[in-house]
């Protein structure tokens, strides 16, 4: 397994038209949603072997997600369905610039019921990268399960990756989330934040300050995505900036997930674990971040987080050299 994604999955309801509030939308289309599910699809479309670990309802929407993920080539053997709660739903509305807003229906929804039974150290240890988020960590049982997941991956020498994908409005007390970040981020090899998240997650106002703060926690490869301005990362004390292609924005939903999927796919194919990443060169990582920005930019040209995730053949010419070689040999 290349990348195992642990956390939330939801059903995204995409609007038939933009520039309207939820109450004004005339029709909806259901699709895969939730950052961790999105990343698992992105890795699979690029030719990687990905898996999704998380909880959905034993209902039609849960079956929908399981079947759609499996059809994308994602391993769903550790995706649990439960009758204790319903699958979470989110209705997305877009303004004229493609900026999105979310209306959730997820009161104690199934993705919040992550527990110890979902942690399989042997399965996690079979992956080169274990990637997780924070939106499923509202309950103590879920927080304990994620802590054990991270510890198991770390003990196995895997690359441990986190995109918190902060949704502060969903937390009754955001300080609980801040406390979880304080516990989890220092155990990560890679942390990806958006520019809007750095202040809450790190207490620093500027991306470069946030990168150095994360490095101080022990994060080997901290990254901040900056939308149309591209991305910036810190490697061996050097701040490296990567531009994003200029594109026509339809929907910004999932751009960060596209970036993360491409970045993790490349890392998993180049480095077998955290120790191997230490030998990476600045040039290798810059080429990979450039590719990840290109994938994220393709996502925003389409409606929804998953529709624009490219297949490997669509971006073959943009792949870093080592991924091009693997694509030709596969």
N, C-alpha and C positions, 0 to 999 in steps of 0.2 A: 504494500500500500504506500502511495506517495503522500497523501494528505488526508488526515481524519479531522473532520470538523465537528465540534461539540457545542451544542447550544440550541437556540430557538429556530423553529420553522413555523411559518404562518401562511395563510392563504392571502395573497395580495389581490384586491379587487381594483382593476385598472379602469379608469374612466374612458368613455367613448369619445370625449372631447375635453380640451384643455380650456383654461380661462374661466372655469366655473367652480363654485363651491360644491361640497358633497351633495347638498340638498337639491342642487340644480342639475346634477348629472342625469342623463336620460337612460344610460345603459352601462353595464359593468362587465368586465371579462375577468374570470378568476385565473390566477397564476401562482407559481411557486414564489414564496416570500420568506423573509427572515434572513438575516445576513449570513448565518452559517450554512443554511441550505443553498443560498445563492453562490457562495464561494465553492461549495462542493460541485455544483453544476459547472461553474467556470473552469475549474481544474479538469473535470471530465471532458469538456468540449475541447480543451487544448491538448488532449491525448493523455492526461494523467489518470492515475488510479486513485479515486477519491471515495470517501465514505462519509456518511452523515450519522451522528449519534445524537439522539434527542427524543423527545416525547411529543406525540400528537394524540388527538382523540380517537376513540374507536367509533368514529362517525364518518359520514360521507366526505367531509373535508379532510379528515385524516387519511382515508383511503385515497383521496385525490392526490395528496402530497406524496404518499408512499409510491403510488403508481407513476406519477410524473417524474419523481427523482430516479426511480429504477429505470424508466425509459430513457433518461439522460445518461445512463451508465454509472450512476452513483450506487455504491454498495449500501444497502439499507438493512443489512442483517442485524444491526444494532440500533435500529430505529424502533422504539417501543410505542405501541398503541394502548391507550388506557380508557376504561369506562368511567374513571373518576372525574373527568373534566372534558370540556369540549375543545376542539382545535381553535386556536386564536385566529381572528380575522382582522384585516386592516383595509380600510377604504381610502384610496389615494386620490387627492385632487391636485390639479396643476394650475399655476398661473400662466400668464402669457409668455414668461421667460423659461418655462419648464421647471421652475422651482416647485417643490412638492410640499404638501401638508398631509398629515395622517389623522384618520379617525379610527380608533381601535375598538374592537369588541373582543376583549381578552380578560374579563374578570375571572381571576384564578383559572386561566386557561391551561391547556395540557402542557405547553412547553415550560411552564413554571414548576412542573412536578418531576424534574430531573432529580434522581436519587442515587444512592449507593449501588442499587441494582443495575444501573446503567454504566457503571465503571468496570471495564474489562481490561486490566493491566496488560494481558497478553496481546489483545487486539491493538491497544494503543502502542505497545512496543513494536508492533509489526510495521508501523508507519514511520516514514522519515520525518514528517511534520505533524504535530498535533496543534490544531488551531481552535481557539475558543473566543467567545464573546461574553458579555455581562448581562444581556437583557433577560436571561432566564434565571437570574440569581436572586429573586425576591424573597424566597423562602429559605429558612435555615438548612433544610435537607438538601436543597439545590446548591447552596454555597459550600456545604461539606463535600458534596459529590464533585464539584468542580475543583476544589482544593485537592482532593485525592487524584483526580484526573491529571492535574498539572504535576503533582508530585510523582505519579507513576511515569509520565512521559519524561520528566526531568531525570528520574533515576535510570531510565533506559537509554539516556543519552540522546534523546530525540531533539529536534528543533521544536521549541515551544513558542507558539505565535499567538498574539492577542490583538484583536481589533475591538476595543470596548463598544464601539458603535453606540455612543451614549444617547439615551432617551430619558432625560432628566424628569420630564413631566410625568413619567410612568411610576416614579418613586415617591411614596408618601414622605419619606425622609431621605433626600439625596445623600446625606452624610453616611448612610449605610453603604451606599454604592462607593463613595470615596474611600471608606474603610476597606472595602473589598479590593479596590484597585491597589491600595497600599500593601495588601497581602499578596496579591497575585502578580502584579507587574514585575517585582524584583526576581521572580522565578522564570521570567520569559527570556528567550533568545532574541525574539523580534517583537516589537510593539509598533503598531500602526495607528496613528491618531489623525483625525482631520484637523485642519487649522482651527475650526470652531471648538474643538474639544480640548485643546492644550491647556487652557486656563483652569478648567475644572480638574482635569486628570493630573496635572503637574504643578499647578499653582504658579506657573510662569506665563507671561503675556505673549512672548514671541516664540515662533517655531524653533529658532536656533537655541534659545534658552531651554525650551522643553526637551530638545534632543540631548543637550548636555545633562539635564536633570535625570533623564531616563538612563543615560549611560552611567551616571553616578550611582544609580540603583543596581547596576549590574547587567543592564540590557545590552547585549552585544550589538544589535543592529536596530536602532530607533529610527522611525520613519514618520514624517508628517506629510500628508497630502494636502494640496492647496488649490483644488479645483482647476480652473482654467490656467492657473499659474504653474501647474505641474506638481512636483514633489521635491522634498529635501530630506536627506538622510545624513547620519553621522557615521563615519567609518575611520577608526584609528585616530580619532581626534579631529578629522577633517570634515567640514560641512560640504556636502556635494549637492548641487542643485540640478534638477532635471526638468526640462520644459514639457508641456503637454501640447499635442497638436491642436490647431484651431479647427473647431467643428461647429456645425449647426446643432444647438441644444434643443432637444424635444422634451426630455425628461431626465432630471439629474438623479433620479432614484437608482441606486445600485452602482454608481460610478466607483465608489470606494471598494465595493465588493469585487468589481471587475479588476481593479488595480491589485487587490490582495490576491485574488485567484491566480493572476498571471505571475505575480512576484513569488508566491509560494510554490507554484508549479515549477518555475525555474530553479528555485533553491532546492527543491526536492530532487530534481534531476541532476543537480551538480554536486550536492553535498549530502552525505549519508547521515549526518547528524550534527549536533552542536559543535563537536570537536573539529570536524572537517571545515565548518564555516570559518573558523579562525584563520584558515589559510587562504581565504578569498582575497582577490585583489580589488582595489578601487575600481578599475576598469571593468571587471566582470560585473560588479554590483551596479555600476552606472548604466551599463548596457541593459541589465535586467530591469532596472527602474524605468528606463526609457521605454522598454517594451510594455511594462505594466501601465505606464501613462497612456500609451497608445490603445491598449485594451480598454482601460477605463473611459477613454474618450469615445470609443465606439459604442459603449453602452448608452451614453447620453443621447445618441442620435436616434434612439428607439424608445418606444413607450414601454415602461416596466423595467424591473431590475434584471430580468433573465433574457428577454427577447434579443437584446443586442450583444450578449456574451458571444464572442466569436468562436468558431470552430478552427482547429489548428490550420487547416488548409487556407483559410481566409486571411491568416496573418503570418503565413510561412515566411514571407520575405522580411518581416519585421523581427523575427526571432533572433535572440543572441546566438553567436556562432555555435556554441555547444548544443543548443536546442535544435538548431538547423541540422546539425549532423545526426542527432538522434531521430529527428523526423524523417530524414532520408533513409535511415537504416531500419526504420520500423515499418 
